[in-house]
Structures are given as C-alpha cells and as structure tokens.
Amino acid sequence: MPVEAVVFDWGGTLTPWHDIDLVDMWRAYAVAFDAADPQALAERLAGEEVARWRRQQSSLGADGTGALDHLFADVGIDVSTARHGRALAAYLSHWDPHTLADPDAIEVMSGLRSRGVLVGVLSNTMWPRWHHEAVFSRDGLLPLIDAAVYTSEISSAKPHAGAFDAVLAALGTRPDVTVFVGDRPWDDVHGAQQAGMRAILVPHSRLGDQAVDIEVTPDAIVSRLGEVLRIVEAWRDA
C-alpha cells in the first residue's frame, strides 16, 4: 500500500510524555509578571486553560483550542506590554525540560524523508508557531518537517476532520496515502481514521482525566517511536 506522507502528533509523541502541574507552569509566568498575588494569577490562568481544553474535548474539536493570546485576553492581560513579554518568555522557558524531542525522532523523520516520504506535524496546541519552531530547531527537527499545522492558528482541533484536512492540504497529499502517528486513541487514532488515514498508536502517555472512553483499533501499535519506520516500510512493501 502506498505511503506518501507521515504526520506526527507533537506532545507525547515526538516528545516523551511528562506529568505536568499546570499551576506550577503558570506560576513562572505570574512571578515574572510581578503579579500582586502570583499564586492566585497562576491558578486563574491554569483554570482557564483547563476550561479551554475541556470545551475543545466536549465539542469533538469543533471549537478548536484557541491561542494563548485568547486565553490572556479572557483573563484581562494586555499582551502588548513589555511586562507580559517578559512573563511569557519565563513561562515558555519553564517548559523547556518537558519539550525535549524523543531520542528516536531524528532517526525516524530523517529515515522517512530519505525514502521520499513527506513528514508533517499536527498538534493540538495553544502555543504560537514561532515557539514550536524554536523547540524543533533546538532539537534538530525543524529541517525534517515538510509542513506543520498548529491548532492555535486554525478554527478546529483533533479529532475534528478540519484539523486533519488542514495538514493534508499543507502537505499537498491525500488521506489514503497518509499515516498519522500519535499517543491518544481518541484525538489521534480515531480522528485520523475518520479522516481516511491509517493510524499508528504510541501508547506511552498517562492521559488521566484527559482520556476519552472510546474503543478504537489502530492500524498498528508501537512501543517506541523508532518502530514507526519499520511499520511504514512494511506497508510500502505490501
């Protein structure tokens, strides 16, 4: 069966899964923002983020994720100030240990491209493109990505078909020759299959209350990211 493109989820797929305390992450922002009550601001920002993820989930991705700027606006923060800029930099830097690429990522992505397979990324995210590209550049992955779609820039999110359509359009390929690789049965596997793609599950993430109770059958399951290349090669040779 032909495989012309492979699209990867980002968090928990191209990066190893990390358990995160959202309030702690937002505390880095609140302290740098010089808030009168950093803990209260951190809790408010974390609460707004959780609410947005829940709306995205309950709408089946139709509501999208929105962008960080939307979140800040709802909390009443002026994103045009230098104060916000310093706080945002502190917040994003606080994430650095949790965004390091999976050790297999370069080998898999470069192996696909050397075989003439396009490489894409589709991430449910509120973060801006420039930060994702900075992270990918830091880890040597940016030159290996042919197209990336971040839901902070579009109106829908996985598992909604609109998100998958967006990355297919960006790559210039069709769903029947495209494989999706992700760590979430609902967002990634179910969403990709509903869009007409084959899906590979990397089931190493502890989703907790983010998990959706749905029965899906991935086209393949791998225990580590490095096995994706073998699966794709087997499908291409079939």
N, C-alpha and C positions, 0 to 999 in steps of 0.2 A: 504494500500500500504506500502511496507516495506521502512523503513528509517534506513540505517545503518551508515550514516555519515552526518554531517552538517559542511559546510565550510563557514567561515565568511570573508568578506572584513574587512580591518582594519580601515583606516581613514574615519570618517563619519559614521561608522557602530559600531565597537567596541569602538570607541571614538566618543563623540558628535562632531558635525560639528562646526568648528570655521572659521570665516573670517580672512584671513591671508594677511599681507602685505609682499610679498616676499623680497622686497628690505630691509625692516626693519629686517627681519630674517637674511639676508646675511650681514647686517651691523655689526651684532655681530661677525661674522667671520672676516670681514675686519678690525675692530678695534683691535681685539685680534691678528690679523696677523701683526699689526703695519704697515699697508699699508700707502704709502705716501699720497694717496687720498682715504680714506675709502669709501666715498660715490660713487666714480667712480668704485671702485672694487666691491662694493655691487651691483651696477646697472648692471655691466657686468656679475656677477655670476647669478643674478636673470634673466637677459635676456637670458643667455644660458640655464638655467633651463626651462624657458617658451618655448624656441625653441624646447627643447627635448620633452617636454610634447606634443607640437603640432605635432611633427613628429610621435610620438607614436600614437596619435589620428588619424592622417590622413592616417596612414598605417594600420589602424584597428588592431593595436597591433603587427603587424608582425615585426616592427622594435625594439620592446621592449623599456624599459625605460633607460637601461644602469645603471651604478652605479655612485655614487658621484666621485669616483676616475677618471672616464672617463670625467666627467664634469670639474674637476680640471685640468686634462691634457690638455683639449681643451683651457682652459684659460691660460695655461702656468705655473701652480703652481706645484712645486715639492712636492709630498705628502710624501716624505721620511724625511723631515726636522722636527725638534722639533717645529719650528715656525708654521708650518702647523698643527702639532698635537695639539698645544695649541688653535689655531684658530678653528679647527674642534670641539674640546670639548666645546668651548664657543658657537659655532653655535648650536650644538645639545642641550646644556643646555637651550638655549634661547627658544627652542621648548617645554620645559617641561610642561608649563601650558596648552599647546594645545594637549597634548598626553595622558591626564588622561583618564582612562577607563570609559566607560558608567557605571552608577551605577547598571544597570541590568546585566552587563556582567558576573560577577562571578556566580550569581544565575542561569543564563541560561546555561552557559557552564558546571557548575558542575551538573546541573539537567540533561543535555543530557548524560554526562558520567555515571551518576548513573543509567541511563536506558540502558546502554550498547551501546550508540551511540558515534561513533568516532567524535572528534572535530578537524577541520582543519582551517587554515588561508591561504588566498591567497591575497597578497597585491601588487598593482602596486606601486612600490617604488624605489627610488634611494639609500635609506639608507642601510647600511650594516646589515647583520643578527644580529651581536652582539649587535647593538644598539636596534633593535626591541626586542630582548630577554631581554635586560636590562629594557626596558619600561614595558614589560609584567611581568617580575619578580617584579618590583617595585609595580605593582598593583595587584599582587597575581594571575595572569592569566597563567603564564608560565607552571605550573604543570598541567593545564587543557587542554593543546594543544597537540594533538597526532602527528600532522605534520604541518609544515608551509612552504610555498613557497613564496619567495620574488623575484620580477622580476628583482631586481638588480643582481641576480645570474643566470638568465636564458635569453634566446635569444628572448623571446616573452613576451607579456603582455596582460592583458584583453583588449578587448573581444576575442582575438585570441584563438583558440582551444588549442594551445600548452600550454598556461598558465594553463588552466583547466585540461588538461591531466597530467600536472606535479603534481598538488596537488592530483589528483586521484591516481596517481602512488605512491606518498609519503604515502598516507593513505592506499593503497592496497585495494581500493574499486572500484565500478562501478558507472557510471553516473546515471543509472536508480534507484539506491538506495541512492543517494546523493542529498542533498538540499544545495543550495547556498543562503546566506543572504548578501545583500548589499544595498547601498544607491543610486546607479547610474543605471538608466534604461538601458543605452547602455552598459557600461563596465560590469556590474554585472548581470542584469536580461537577457538582450539579449545574452550576451556571455555565460552565464550558460545554458540557454535553448538551444542555438545552439549546446552546447556540450552534450546535452541529460539529463541535470539535471533539477530538479524543482527549482524555484527561488522565494524567498521572498524579497519584496522591503520594505525598511525602508526609506520613503521619507521625511527625515527631513533636507536634505542638500541643501544649496543655491549654485547651481553649476555655475550660471552665464555663462560666455563665455566658461566654460568647458563642458557645456551641449551639447548633440548631439540630433538633431531633429529626433527622431525615435519613432514610435509607437510600444509599447510593452505591453503585457498583463501578468503581474506577476501571478504566481500561487497563491500567497497570498500577501496582503499588511498589514503591521502592523504600528501602530502609535508610538510604542516604542519597544525597543529591547526585553523587558521582555515578549512580546506576542509571541515570536518565539517558546518557549517551548510548549505553548498551541496548536499552529498550527501543530507542529511536532507530538505531541501526537494524535491529531485528525487524521492525515494522517496514523499514525501507527495503529490506531484502525479501520480505514475504511475497 
